[in-house]
Amino acid sequence: MSLEENVPEAPKVRRRPGPKPGAKKRRHDPEPAPIDGDYQPLDVVGKEPGFEYFALSNHDRQRRGHQFEVVRWSEKCAHSPWEVFSEELRGKEVKINGQLTLMRAPKERVEARRKRERDAYRAQSQAITAAAKGRGFEVTESIMPTHTINVSASY
C-alpha cells in the first residue's frame, strides 16, 4: 500500500458563476436623495387650512425648530393616519412613529423661506459662474435635476 492511496481527495468548492467575460458590472446604487435640504410637507389627518405640516427629528428641531410650531395632542389636532392617541398624551407633542415631532408653519412663511433660499442659491451660483468666466474658463449653463420625496406615498 502506497502513501498516495491514503490521501483523501479535497472537497470540490462550488462557486457562483461570475459575470460573463466582457460584460459590465451592474451597480446597485440607492436612489438619489434630495440635496436641497428642503423639508417635505406631510399628508396628515385633521390639518388646518393655511398650514403646512412637517416631521422633524431632534437634530432638525435644534437647527430649524424656531421656524415651526409644535403640534400638541387635542381632540382636533392634526396627526398621521396610523397614530393612536391615549388620554395621558393629551397636551403633549404629537410624535410620528414615536420619534419625529409633528410641527407646522403657515404656508406664507414656508413659501417666503423657500424663496429666500432659492434667491440666495441663484446669487451664489451666478457669482461663481461670473468668477469662472472672468478667469477665462468656459462655463456651460446646465440645470442639475433634483428629486423630491413624498413621505406619505412611502408608507
Secondary structure, DSSP 8 states (H G I E B T S, - for coil): --GGGGS-------------TT------------SS--------BT--TTEEEEEE-HHHHHHHGGGSEE-B--TT--B-TT----GGGTTSB-EETTTEEEEEEEHHHHHHHHHHHHHHHHHHHHHHHHHHHHTT--------------GGGG-
